[in-house]
């Protein structure tokens, strides 16, 4: 039984997911240039698919406020 659980965990760990596939096919991915996304629009569509597979939606921020940088006080 323990061996079966260990094998199942190993398979789950080694299995690729949509985000990994997207990362391999994006502009800086590990695949050959011919296997990468050829158009930016397709790349972004597939990114949305990968994010939805992870349970996220585009623009799924909890806050609508934009971050405002805090000025660093200078000694003087």
KAPEWO-V64261 format. One line per field, one symbol per residue. burial: 1 if it has 16 or more other ideal C-beta (glycine too) atoms within 10 Angstrom, else 0. A space follows every 10 residues. Layout:
burial=???
//
This chain:
burial=0000000000 0000000000 1110110010 0000001000 0010011001 1000000000 0000000000 000000
//
